[in-house]
Amino acid sequence: MPLILDNSMQVDLDNVDDLFGDDVPLSIPVRSQGKQLQQRLDELRNRGACQAVAWSKSGTIASLTPDGLTLELRFLRCHPDTGAWELSEPTTCDLVKGTPAIPLVHLEWGTTNTPDLAIIDAAGRVALYMLKIVLSKTSDSSKKPFNIMYGPANKNGNGYQYESSFVHAIGPNHPHSAKSALFCVSSGGMLKMYWSQNNGRMEETTMELESINTSDELVTHAAFASDKKHLLAAVATSSRQLRLLKIEIQWAGPGSSSEKTTMPQNARLNPALVETHVASASWLCAGPNETNYDASMAELSFLHVLPAVMDNTGSSTVPPLIMTVRSRDVGDGSFQSAQSVLDRWEAIESKQSLDSAFEQLGNRRNSVSSDLPSTIKLKKLEPIVINKVVIGIQDIQYRKVLILTMSDGSIEYRDRFTFEEMYVNEDLTKVMTLRQVGWGFSDDGPCHQVAFSPTCCSMIQIGDDGKVRWNKLEYPSSDIGNSPQDPVVQPLAIRKRFLPDWISEIIRILKIQVDYSEETHHDSLMRNSPLQSCLSIMSSLGFQGETRRRSFQSKFAIISLNMRNVVILITLASNTPMNIREKMSPLDEHEVVEALAGCAKWSVDLLCWLVDCLFELMNDDNFIQRLNPQRFGELNQYLHDRNDVSLHLLLSSSSRSFVSAVCRRISLLENISNKAIDFYKRQASGDQQGGAKPPNPQLQQAYQKMQQVTSTSLIKVTEFEKLLNILASDIRQTYAAYIPGIAKNRSNPPQGKQLDIAIKNTQAHFEMAMLLSGSLGSYFLPVLSKFFAKDLPAFRKLTDPAKLFFADFELLEVQDDRSSLAARKAKGVHVDIFKRTELRGGRGTSRWRRCTRCTAVMEDVFGSRPGFTFVLAQQRKCSCSGYWALLPKGKLVL
């Protein structure tokens, strides 16, 4: 056998000084994993609860500093200068602190939309951090149906059909849907439930687990899952035992039925916990595929439990599943490969049978049936071996898919039923995730901890340096132009049709109402939150910074959203719900009236700006020349080039309804202010005759301001509303004359009720195109010709165009020519989206809130009076439905 040194070895001779030169390494280099990963594995093995980063459903990202002393809060936000989405700077939470002896070790967010955070320290103590400020999302209605529609997108020709299936929300829950409960298991086998009483006070219910029956047996890991009317709890102990338990929550007290999910709102809760042992097994059993078995593989790093679910066919139920992970890292100087072993057990039912001799004995004695009740056993499945270190597990798609995160930053999707890897290759025929169409996370370095966003399109990672970094789905731009999938996943900036295509798909999938041409009341429009979401997407994707010009769709959307917000605020303040009308009257509080006066000023300015833009179009020869059949197709592009959305705001039925609602609210505020001023005049004359109580001067000044705004408008609001009604009537007549012919001229024309449905669908399609700033159909030419030749000139005689031309519309922030944008930047003024007044940075004592999505601002004000508190609560989210972030004093960006 020849020696390995018999053959010559090529080296860099310039670095060889002598036979024993240190510059020529002859050993095989081993990639160092660092001590940080080994420490992380030790944490996972020693303590099941050691997650230092967590992402809430509302978007707040909580993380612990590497020393475990401080809790930090972050969020994703759009930068106001560039329009780019970034991770915010950390905000330190001073309410919860760790110590060097007892650091903070685990974070857990509540599953409800209210972001309650549990912080656990090394001693097992729990601190509950509840965000009670109005920055949280409103709770869901208890009458909401408890099922969710979801499904893949199946390609059908050039489009997609969306497969619908229902997933019923099962499992125990807090009697009040806006509240949640936290379950913990101590190392001594004590089950603890932290829950919220009806008065908001946190209470604790404990129970000693009878399944942990020896004093020297410690619980190392625990996991929970909701299954029908109970909780499933999987517990791993130091004696290498795995136990599956069923936990029943009796909210009304011991002995009560857990099936009663509805309780009176004021009923005091007195929950009791009931444990039922289901099955047990040993969690350590080395499989045949495990290589280089060592002691580190005899310790658990993860325990996960999944409830019973319907299989993909929907015909049978798959039993509950318990999964454990045992991992090994590559040590320095060791040639062992990294490895993770995924062990699985299914909780299956098995029939008990008697020996034949006992069965014969029972038959001779004419006894009752010898059938024994079924028992549940943990059936061990074939282990899965992965040559990487698993550092995170999360189930998605209603517990049918698992995401495994590796220490190198990569992730794997695993099928819950087969545990085969999913979404490895691009597949456009049946799309369930963006990864199937080419999107993916960048594997940019070591990862020790991870938290996914609620949509799983982003994740927060912590690596060797202990720093928090944001990793989002990306599409490799180098592949653009080389693959047939480009029409599906090209970057948004390149595909101009992406936004209208995406919004139209959302409208089609969710069946969102966009046609309001037949409705005269605006209640359903204001309650149409899916339409608000569509407008918010349109606004966000066309925003590139406060001092840059918005896209046409973005400008259209943000104006519509602000109109909706103003109308809702005025409506709620002036029409208090009946159930609270006796307790408060918002119109008797000067803070409310001042805010309404600001909304009135903004609304009047908006109508004046709209009229001024329409007058400018009427006097524009280039625009008028396009109001003929030969050049009508150029009209939409001309408006886009000008970035003039005024005409589209009137032609789209939804935005036109917003404008009409604004007109009505201005008239309402004018009537309210006139009545108030008359009251104060009568009261003043009465004071001269008798000793009446003096009026509130602040409230009186607020009503005077409101009256001045509504009575000094540059246009007659009631006449402008009449103009809108004339235009709406002309559009309805055009639809009635034009659309039935389209429906009847199809190859297979519908009949009867089907014809009516086809007409409504076609009209909704036209309205959707108008909402998305699409081209104007030829059928609109007579309507526009009449509007600009007859209706608008008649309205012009009732106004002073010169005053409109020289009017100041800075409060609207809609003028986007270069000079206006430069002046706005130099002035450094922002508009309070609640009070609709100007704000200057660095002035005043109040801090600011900034929307994380559209970057709008408002003062962080709190109401001490019930009416103002009620109205302010409606502004718990921005007009675009984005969440607020509280800015440090004197700063504009966090």
N, C-alpha and C positions, 0 to 999 in steps of 0.2 A: 504494500500500500504506500503510494508516494506521499511524502510530506507536503503540507500545504504551502511551505516556503520553497519547494523545489522549482515552482514556476515563478517567473519574474513578476513583480508588482509595480505597476506604473504609478509614480507619484510625481509631485511637482518638485523637481530637483532644486529649484531656487530656495525652497524652504527646508531642505535637508542639510543639516550641518554635520552630523556624524551618524554613526550607526544607531545611537540612542537619542536622536533628535526628537524633541517634544512636538515639533511642528507637523509631524506626520502621524495622525491618529490611526491606529490599526484596529481599534475596537469598533463594533457596529454601533452607530449612534441610535439611541432610544429617545423618542420624543417625550420630554418631561411633561407630566400632567400637573405638576405643582401640588403643594400641600393643601391649597384651598379646596380642591375637589375631594381629597381624602377627608378633610375636616367636615365637609358637607355630608359625605356618606356616613361618617360617624354620628353626625347629628340625626340623620334620618333613621339610623339603626337604634339610637338610644332613646329617641323621643319621636313619637308619631306626629305631634303637632309642633312643627318648626318652620312654618311658611312665613318668610319675611317680606313678601310682596303679595298684594291682592288687589283685584280690580272689581269695582262695584258695578251694578247694573246702571247706575246713573252716570258713570264715567269717572268717578274719583279713584285715583290710584294711591293706595297706602303702602308704605314701605318702612322698614326699620333700618336704621344705620348699622353698619357692620359691628359696632360695639354694643348694640342692643340698648342704647341709652335713650334714643330719640325716635319718635314717630314723625314721619314726613308724609305730606299729602301733595299729590300732583294731579294733573289732568292734561288732556290734549286740548289745544286751543289754536285757533286761527290767528296768526300774527297780524295786527292791524296795519303794519307798514307794507307787508309783502303779500298777504293773503295766503301764505303757506302754513300748513298745519305742523305744529311742533309740540314737543313735550314741555310743559311749563316748568318754571323754577320751583323748587320745593318750598312748601309752607310748613313750618315746624308747629306741631301741636304741643302746646305747653301744659295741657291738662293731664297728660299721661307721660310719665318718665320712668326709665329703668335705672338701675344702679349697677356698678361693677360687680357686686356680689350676686344680685338678682336681676339679670338683664331681661328685656322684652324678647320673646322668642317666637310668637305666633300671631298671625292676623287672620281674621275671618269676617267677610262681609255677610250681611243678611241677604236672603234670597228675594225679598220684596223690593219694590222700587224705592222705598225709603231707605237711604243708605245708613243703616246702623252697623257699626264696626265693633267687633270684639277683639280686644288686645289681651294676650295671655303672657304672663312672665314665667321665668324658670321655676318659680315656686308653685305654679299652678293657679295663681290668682287671676281673676278675670275682671277686666275693666271694659265697660260698654260705653262707646262714644257715639252719641246720637246727634245727628245734624238736624236741629229743629228749626233752623232758619228757613226762610221762604225759598232758598236756593234748591230745595228738593222737589221732586216730581209729585204731582197729586196722586193720591191713592186710587186704585181701580175700584169701580163700583162692584158691590157685592152681588149685583144682579147680572154681571157679565157672564156669559156662558163659559163653562169650564171645559172648553176644548179648543184645540189649535189646529188650524189647517196648514199643512205644509206638503211639500213634495218636490221631486226633481223636475227640471225643465227638459221635455222631450222634443227633439228637433223634428219639425214637420215641414219639409220643403225649405223655404228660406226663413221660416219663423219657428217659434217654439210654442208648444202646448204644455201647460203646467198641470202636472198630475196632482190631484187633490186627495188627501187622506186626512183623517181626523185622529188626533192623539188626545185622549181624555186625561185631564189633569187629575191624578189620583194621589192618595196619601193623606195623612193627617195634616191639619193646618191650624193656625191660630183662629179662634172664633171670629176675630176681626181681621179681614183680609189685608189691611194695611200694616199689620203687625206680624212679627215673626218670633221664633223661639230658638235659643241656642242650646245644643246638647253637647255635653262633654263627658268623658270617662276618665276618672283619675287612675293613677297607677295602682291604687289599692282596690279598684273594682267598684268605685262609687259612681253611679250615673247621676248627673246633674242636669237640670233643665232650667235655664234662665229665660224668663218670659215677662211680658209687659202686662200689668194689670190695667183695667179699664181707665183708671185715673192717670195712666202714664208711668206709674212707679214700677221699677223693675223688681221682680221677686224671684225666688229660687225654690225649686222642688228637687229633692234628692231621693235616691233609692239605692240600696246596696244590692249589687248583682249577685244573686244566689248561685249563678253558674261559676263564679270565681269563689270556690269553696275552701281554699286553703290559704293560710296566712302567709306562706312563703311564696305564693304565686302572684306575680305582678303583671299588670297589663302594660304592654309595650306599645301596641298600636290598636286603633279603633277606627271604624268607618260606619257611616250611616247612609241609608237610602229609604225613600218613601215607597211603600208597596201597599197599594189598595188603602185599607183603613188603618194601617199600622206602619211603624218604623221597623226597618231591618237594621240590625246592628251586628257587625262582624268585629270580633275581638280576638286579638292575638296576645298570648301570654308568654312569660319568660320560660315556662315549661314546654314551649313549642307546641302549644295547643291552639287550635283555631275553633272558635265557637260562633255559631250563628244564633242570634236571639231575635225575638219579636217583641217590640215595645208598644204597648197600647197606652194612649193618652186619654184619660177621663177628665175632660175639662170641667165638668159640673161637680166633680167631687168623687170620692171612692164609691164604686159600685154603679156609677152612672154609665150610660151607653155612649161609646165613642162615635156611634153613627150619627148622633145629633150634631150637625154642623152649624145650625142656626141657634143663636142665643140672643136674648135681649141685649141692647147696647149697654144698658146700665147694670147688667147682671154681674155680680162679683164672681170672679173666677177662683176656683179652688181645685186645681188639677191634681190628679193622682196618676202615678205611673205603675203599670203592671207588666212584669217580665214573663216571657214564656221561652223556655229553652227549645230550640228547633233541632239543631244537629251540631256535631263536633267532629274534629279530625286533627291529625298532626300536620302542621304546615311545613315540616322539614322532611323532604324525601328527594334525594338527589336523583335526577333523571339520567337516562343513558346518553343524552346529548351534551351533558355538562362536561367540559374539558378542564383539566388541571384543577380539580376540586381543591379548595383550601378553606381555612377556617372562616374567612370573611364571607364566604357564601352561605354560612350557616346562620346569618342574621338577616332579618327583614329590613328593607328600606321603605317599602310602601305596602299599604293594605287598602283595597278598594272593593266596594260591594255594589252590585247592580241589581235592581229589582226585576221581577218577571215582566216581560214585554211580549207583544205580538211579534211574530217573525215577519219577514219581508213579504210573505204571501198573504198575511192577514188571516190565515186559517187556523193557526195553532199558537199556543203560548209557550215561550221559552222560559224555563225556570230561572230563579235568581242565580246570580253568578258571583263568586268571591274570587278575587285575584290578588296575589301577592307578588312582590318584586324583590329579588335578591341580586345585588350588583357587586361587581369587583372592578377596581380601578387598576391601571397599569402603574405599578410602583417603580420608583427610581432604581435602576440597576436590575430590574426584573424583566424577564422575557415573556411573562404571561400576558395574554391579550386581555383587553377590557371585555367584560361580559356581564349581561343581565339575564336572569332566568325569571320568566313569568309563569308562575304556577296558578292553575285555575281549578275551581271546584264548582260543580253544579248541585244545587239543592233539589234533588229529585225525590218524588214520592215512590215508596216501595211497599208492596203488600206483605203483611206478616202472615205466615202460614204455620199451622200446627202439624206436629208429627202425625203420620197416618194412624198410629195406635190411639192417640188422643181423639182423633176425629171419629174412629169407630166407637170409642167409649161414649162419646157424646151422642152418637146416633142411637146406641142401645138404650140410653136413658131418656130419649126424646127431649133432649135439652134444646135451648134456643140456638139460633144460628151461631156457628163457630167462626164466622168471619170476624177477623180482628181489624181494628182501625189501621189505616195506612200510617206509615211513619216516613219521616224525611231523613234522607242520608246525604252526606256530601260525597259526590262522585268525583274522583280525581280525574282530570283531563290531561291530555298530553302537554307537557310543559313547552313553552316557546323560549328559544334561546336567541338572544340578540347580542352581537359582538360590539356593543356600545354600552355606555352607562346611562341608564334611565334616571332622569332627575325630576320628572314631572308627569302626572297623569291627569287627564280631564276627559269626561265623556260629553259628547255632543249629539245632535240630531236625536234628541229624546232617548239617550242612552243606547243608541244602536251603533255608535262609532266612538272609538277611543282615540285620543291624541296622546302620543308618547313623545316627550321632549328629551333629547339626549344632551350629554355634557358638552358635545362639540357644537351645539346650537342648532342642530338639525331636528326635524320632527317627522314622525311617522303617523299615518292614519291607519287604524286597525279595525277590521270588522268585528263587532261584538260577538257574532255567532261563530265565525270560523277563525278569527284572529289572523286572517290573511291581510297583508298590507294593501291599502286601497289608494286610489287616486295617484298611482305611480306614473301612468301615461296620460297624455292628453286625450280627452274623449268628448267630442261635441254632440254626440247623439243623445246622451242622457247626463245632464249637468246638475250636480248637487252642490259642488263647491267651486270656488274660483281656481283652485289648484288644477282642476280638470281642464281648464282653458288656458293654462300656461302661467298663471300667477303663482308666486312662491315667496317664502321668507328667505332672506339672505343669511347664510351660515357664516357670520362674521366674528367668530371667536368663541372661546369657552363660555359656557353657560352653566351656572350652578342653581339658579332659581328662575322660575318663569311664572307669569300670570297672563292669561289671555283676556282680550276684551270680550264683552258680551256677544259680539258678532263673530269672534275668532278671526277677524281680519287684521288684528294687531296683537302684539304681545310685548310685555315688558320683561326684560332680561337683566339678571345680575350675574356678572362674570367674576374673573379672578381679582379685578381691582375693586370689587364691591360697589361699583357705580351702577346706577339705574340707567338703562338705555331703552329706547323705543325701537322696535323692529316691526315694520309693516309689510303687507303683501306688495310685491313689486312684479312688474312684467319686464323681462330682459329686453331692453331697447335695441340691443344689437341684432335681435332676431326679427325686428320689424322689417317687413318687405321681403322676407325669405320664407315665410310659412303661410299656408293657406288659411290660418286662423286669424290673420290680421283684421278682417272686418269685424271680428268679435271683440278683440282685446287690444286694439291699438290705444296708445295714450290719449287721454281725453283732449289734450290741447291740439292734437293732430286731427282728430275726427270731429268736425264741426257738427255732424249729425248725431253725435253721441248723446248729448243732453236731450233733445226732443225724442230720440229713439228710446232712451231709458225711461223718461217720464211717461211716455205713451204706453210702454210696457207695464209700468207700475199701475197706471190708471186701468189698463185692461185686466191685469191680474186681480187687483183689489176691487174692481168694479166701482171706481170712485165717480161720484156724480160731478160733472163739469158743466152740464147744460142747465142754466138758470134763466133761460129766455122766457119761460112761461110763468115764472114765479114772481109775485109781487111782494111777498114777505121775505125777510132775510134771516129768519131764525135757523133754518136748515143750513144755510150757507155759513153762518157763523159757527155752527156746531160741526162743520165738516172738517174735522182734524186731519184726515188723510190728504185732503186738498191742501191744507196748511203745510203738511210735510213736503208735498210736491213743490210748492212755491219756495219752501226753505231750501230744497236741493237746487232749484234753479238760481236762487239768490247766491248760494254759497259757491257754486262752480263758476260763476261769472265774476267773482270778487277777487281782485288782485291787489288790494290795499286801499286805505282810506283816501289817498291822494292820487289814485289812478282811476281811470274811467272804467265803469262797470260795463259788462256786456249788455246787449239789448234785453235778453231774457232775464238777466239778473236785475236790471233796473226796473223792468216790469214787475218782477216778483217782489222786490223789497218794498215798492210802493204799495202793492196790494196787501202785503203783510202788515204794513204800518196802518193802512186804512182799517183793516180788520181789527187790529189791536185798539185803535182809538174808538171805534164803534162799540166794542165790547166793554171798554172801561166806562164810557158815557152811559151805556145801557144799564150796567150793573149799579152805577152810582145813583142814577135817577129812577130806577125801577128795582128797589130792593125786594128780594124774595119775601113772600108772604110769611114764611115761618120765622123770619127775624126782623120783620118790619116794626113790630112793637118794641123791640129791644133797642133799636138804633135808627138813626136817620142820617145817612152820610151827607145829605145836602145841608145839614145844620152845623157842619164842621168846616172851618175855614181852610184846612189843609186839603180837603176833598175838592172844594169849590175852586181853589187856586189851581189844582191839577186839571180840573175840567176846563178852566179858562185857558190854560196852556194848550189843551187838546183842541179847544175851539179855535184858537189862533192858528194852530198847525193845519186844521181842517180847512179854514177859510183860505189860508195861503195856498193850500193844495188845489182847491177849486180855481182860484185865480190863476195859478200857474198853468193848469190844464187849459183854461180858456185862452190864455196868452199864447200857448203853444199851438192851439187850433187856429187862432187868428193869424199866426205866423205862417202856418201851412196854407191858409186861404189866400194869403198875399204872395205866396211863393209860386212864381211862374213855372219853375221846374216840376213842382208837385202837381199843379193844375194840368200841365201838359200830359201828365201820365194818367189823368182821369178820362181816358178814351180807350176804346177796345184795342187799338193797335199797340199801345204802350202800357196798358194796365198791368201786364206781367212784370214791369220794372218797378212798380210802386213799392212793393214790400222791401226790396233791396235798397231803394232810395231812403226809406225810413230807417232801415238798419244802419246805413252809412251815416245818417244824421244822428243816430241813436235817440230818435224821437219816439217815445212810447205812448204819447198822448192819444193818438187815434186808436191804437190797439187796446188801451184801457177802456175805451168806450165801445169798441166792437165786440170784445169778449164778454159774454153774458155774466160771468162770475165777477170780473173786475168792474164791469158796469154796475152790477148790483152793489158792490162795495162803494162806488162813488155815489150811487143813489142813497145808500144808507148814511153816508157822511152828510149828504144834504139834509136828510131828515133829522139827524142828530144836531146839526147846527140850528135848525128851526126850533127844535126842542129846547136847547140851551137858551136861545133867544127868548122864548116864552117864559122859561123858569127865571131868568135874570130880570125880565121886565116885571114879573109878579113880585119878585123879592124887592126890587127898588121901590115899587108902589107901596109895599108893606112898610118899608123903612120911612117913606115919606109920610104915610099915615101915622106911623108911630112917632115921628118927629113932631107932627102937629099935635098929637095927643100929649106929648111931654110938656108942651107949653101950657096946656090946660090942667094937667094933673101930674102926679109923681110916678109915672110909669117907669119900669125897669129900663135902663139905658141899653141900646143894642150893642152887640159884639162888634167893635170897630174893625177887627181883622176880617170877620165874615162879611161885613158890609162892603169893605174895600174889595174883597174877592168877587162879590157879585157885581160891583161897579166895573171891575175889569172885564168880567165876562160879558156884561151888556155892551161895553164899548167895543169889544172885539166883534161881537155878532151883529151890531147895528151899523158898523162903519165898513162893512165889506165892500170891496171894489166892484163886485158883481152882485146881482140879485139872485140869491141862492134858490128861491122858489122858482124863478124863471129858468134857471139852469136845470133844475130838476124836471121842469116841463120839457125842456129840450132833450133831456135823456129819455123821457117817456116817448117822445115822438120818434126818436131814433130806434128805440126798442120795438115800437110798434111796426116801423118800416122793416126791421130785420125779421120780425115774426111773419109778416106778410110775405116777405121774400122766401123764407123757409117753406111756408105753406104752398107757395106757387111752384117752387123749384124742386124740392126734395121728393115729393111723391112721384114725379116723372122719372127720377133716377132709380127709385125702388122698382117701378113697374117696367123699366126698360132692361132689366136683367134677363139672362137666358132662361131662368126658371123663376118668373115673378111670383112673389108670395101673394096669398089671398087672405081675406078676412082679417082676423086678429094678427096673423103673421105679417100682414102688410103694415099694420099700425106699429108693430115692434120694429120692423125694418126701417120705417120712417124715423122713429125715435132714435134708433142706433145710428142712422146716417146723420141726423142732426147733431147727435152727441159727438160724432166723429169730426164734423165741421167745427164744433165748439172747442174740441180738444186741439185742433190745428190752430185755432185763433189763440187759445191759451198759451200755446208753445211758440207764438210769434211766427207762425207759418205764413205761406203766401196767401193772399186774399183771392178767393174764388171770383170768377167773372160775374157771378150772380150778385156780388156786392157793388158792382159798378153803378147801377141805377140808384142804390141807396146812398152811396158816397156823393154822387153827382147832385142829388137832391139836397143832401146835408150841407155841402159846401156852396151850393148855388142859391139855396132858398132859406133853409132853417138857420144856419149859422149867421148869415148876414142879417137876418131879422133879429137874432139875439144881440148882434153887435150894436144895433141901434140903441139898446138899453144900457150899454156900458160906455166907459171912457177908455178906449184902447191905449191912449198915451199914458194914463196912470198905470195900466197893467204893464206896459213896456218898461217903465222906470221903477216898478215895484221891487222890493227887496224880498227874495225868496230863500235867503240863507238858512232859515229854520228848517227847510225841507231837505237840504243837502242833496238836491237832485241835479243842480247845474254842474255839468261835467266837462265844460270846455277848459282848455289849459289855463286861461287866466283865472277862472273861478276856482279851479283846484289849487293853483298856486296861492291865491289869496286866502283860501280856507286853511292851507297848511301854515302860512305865515301868521294868521290870526290865532291859531292854536285853540280854537273853540270847538267844543262838542255839544251835541244836543241830548238832553236828558229824555230818554224814550218814554218815561212815565209822565213827567210834568211838562214835557215839550218846551223846555226853556234851555237857554244856553248855559253851558258849564265851562269854566276855565280851570285848567290844571293848576294846583298849588294854592287855590283860594278856597276859603270856607273851612269848616271843621269836619265835614262829613267825608268819609271814604267813598270810593266809587265801586260800583259793580260793572264788570264788562262781560258781555256775552261771549262765550267761548266759540260760537259759530260765526255770527255776523259782525262781531266786535262792537256792537252798540253799547252805550254806557247809560247808567243812571246812578243817582246818589243812593248810597246805602242808608236809607231812612227807615225808621221804625215808628209805628203808630202807637200812641198812648191812649187814643180814643177809639171806641169800637167801630165807628163808621169808617174812619181812615184805615184802620187795620183790615177791615173787610175788603175795601177797594184795593189796598196795596197787595193783599193776598192774591188778587187776580194777576199780579205782575210777578208771580213767583218764577216764571220763566219768561224769556224774551219773546218779542212778537214773532220771531222766526222759530219759536219752540226750542231754542237753545238754552243751555243752563248758564246761570250766572257764576262768575268767579269774583271773589272779593279781592280788590287790589290793595296793596300797601299804600299808605297815605303818601301822596306826592308822586306816585308812579302811575304810568299809563299802561304798562305791560307787566305781566307776571311770568 
